[in-house]
């Protein structure tokens, strides 16, 4: 089946964009990946309004990308931090691809502001696309996108 026969809203890109396609949501995910998990810390680091952060965290929690975990510092009331679930951690390549893109096309004369390294060896981390047979798929490589029958029937 031809890709053009697939209803646009049924596409996995459309579904994922609906979930994380807002800039604040992507930045919240970035900070969670980098170990900033507490509401006040997220607010301070992102410079985001508390009500906006609350809405993003509720959406991420309800979608199963983030879980709300209680903690209590000695002498303080119980509070919550936010941790990525396995589904949330599956977005790592998406954020790394955005980082690679920004480093290549938007960094400016000063270059990239940070680098992600593999903790095991210290080498820079980059996203690489491969087919199921192991071939590297470069950005200019022709791809075929085919609509699958169940998606067409459910349309």
C-alpha positions as CSV (number, residue, x, y, z in Angstrom):
1,X,0.0,0.0,0.0
2,X,1.1,3.5,-0.7
3,X,1.9,5.9,2.1
4,X,-0.5,8.5,0.8
5,X,-3.4,6.1,1.5
6,X,-2.6,6.2,5.2
7,X,-4.8,8.8,7.1
8,X,-2.2,11.4,8.3
9,X,-3.4,11.3,12.0
10,X,-2.8,7.5,12.1
11,X,0.9,8.0,11.4
12,X,3.2,7.2,14.4
13,X,5.1,10.5,13.7
14,X,1.8,12.4,14.1
15,X,0.9,10.5,17.3
16,X,4.3,11.1,18.8
17,X,4.3,14.8,17.8
18,X,0.9,15.2,19.5
19,X,2.5,13.8,22.7
20,X,5.9,15.6,22.8
21,X,5.7,18.2,20.0
22,X,5.6,21.2,22.2
23,X,9.0,22.9,22.9
24,X,8.4,23.0,26.7
25,X,7.7,19.3,26.7
26,X,10.9,18.5,24.9
27,X,12.9,20.7,27.3
28,X,11.3,19.0,30.3
29,X,12.3,15.6,28.8
30,X,15.8,16.9,28.2
31,X,16.2,18.0,31.8
32,X,14.7,14.7,33.1
33,X,17.3,12.8,30.9
34,X,20.0,14.9,32.6
35,X,18.9,14.1,36.1
36,X,16.8,17.2,37.0
37,X,13.8,15.5,38.5
38,X,12.3,17.8,41.1
39,X,9.6,20.4,40.3
40,X,11.4,23.4,41.8
41,X,14.7,22.4,40.1
42,X,12.9,22.0,36.8
43,X,11.2,25.4,37.2
44,X,14.5,27.1,38.1
45,X,16.6,25.5,35.3
46,X,14.0,25.9,32.6
47,X,12.7,29.3,33.6
48,X,9.2,28.0,33.0
49,X,6.0,29.2,34.7
50,X,4.9,26.8,37.4
51,X,1.4,26.3,35.8
52,X,3.0,25.5,32.4
53,X,5.4,23.0,34.0
54,X,2.5,21.4,35.9
55,X,0.5,20.9,32.7
56,X,3.5,19.3,30.9
57,X,4.3,17.0,33.8
58,X,0.6,15.9,34.1
59,X,0.5,15.2,30.3
60,X,3.8,13.2,30.4
61,X,2.6,11.3,33.5
62,X,-0.8,10.5,32.0
63,X,0.9,9.3,28.8
64,X,3.1,6.9,30.6
65,X,6.4,8.7,29.8
66,X,7.1,9.9,33.3
67,X,6.2,8.6,36.8
68,X,5.7,10.7,39.8
69,X,7.7,9.3,42.8
70,X,7.4,10.6,46.4
71,X,10.4,11.6,48.4
72,X,10.8,13.3,51.8
73,X,13.8,15.3,53.0
74,X,14.4,15.1,56.8
75,X,12.0,17.5,58.6
76,X,10.1,18.4,55.4
77,X,6.8,17.4,54.0
78,X,6.5,14.7,51.3
79,X,7.1,15.9,47.8
80,X,7.5,14.3,44.4
81,X,10.1,14.0,41.7
82,X,9.6,12.9,38.2
83,X,11.4,10.0,36.6
84,X,11.3,8.7,33.1
85,X,9.6,5.4,32.5
86,X,10.9,2.8,30.0
87,X,8.6,4.4,27.4
88,X,10.0,7.9,28.3
89,X,13.6,6.6,28.0
90,X,12.8,5.2,24.6
91,X,12.7,8.9,23.5
92,X,16.4,9.3,24.1
93,X,17.3,8.8,20.4
94,X,14.8,11.4,19.4
95,X,16.3,14.0,21.7
96,X,19.8,13.0,20.7
97,X,18.8,13.4,17.0
98,X,17.5,16.9,17.8
99,X,20.8,17.7,19.6
100,X,22.8,16.5,16.6
101,X,20.7,18.5,14.2
102,X,21.0,21.7,16.4
103,X,24.8,21.2,16.7
104,X,25.1,20.9,12.9
105,X,22.7,23.5,11.8
106,X,22.0,26.0,14.6
107,X,25.1,26.1,16.9
108,X,26.6,29.3,15.3
109,X,30.2,30.5,15.3
110,X,30.8,29.4,18.9
111,X,29.9,25.8,18.2
112,X,27.8,23.5,20.3
113,X,27.2,24.5,23.9
114,X,27.5,20.9,25.2
115,X,28.5,17.4,24.3
116,X,26.9,14.1,25.3
117,X,29.5,11.4,26.1
118,X,29.2,7.6,26.7
119,X,29.9,7.2,30.4
120,X,31.8,3.9,29.7
121,X,34.5,5.3,27.5
122,X,34.0,9.1,27.2
123,X,33.4,9.1,23.4
124,X,30.8,11.5,22.0
125,X,27.4,10.0,21.4
126,X,25.6,10.5,18.1
127,X,22.5,9.0,16.6
128,X,22.9,6.6,13.7
129,X,20.1,5.2,11.6
130,X,20.4,1.6,10.3
131,X,18.1,-0.7,8.5
132,X,17.2,-4.1,9.9
133,X,20.0,-5.7,7.9
134,X,22.6,-3.4,9.5
135,X,23.2,-0.9,6.6
136,X,23.8,2.7,7.6
137,X,21.1,5.0,6.3
138,X,22.5,8.4,5.5
139,X,20.3,11.5,5.4
140,X,20.3,11.5,1.6
141,X,19.5,7.8,1.3
142,X,16.2,7.0,-0.5
143,X,13.6,5.3,1.7
144,X,10.3,3.7,0.9
145,X,7.5,4.3,3.3
146,X,4.6,1.9,3.0
147,X,1.3,2.0,4.8
148,X,0.5,-1.3,6.5
149,X,-2.9,-3.0,6.0
150,X,-4.2,-2.8,9.6
151,X,-3.6,0.9,9.7
152,X,-5.6,1.4,6.5
153,X,-8.5,-0.7,7.8
154,X,-8.6,1.2,11.1
155,X,-8.4,4.6,9.4
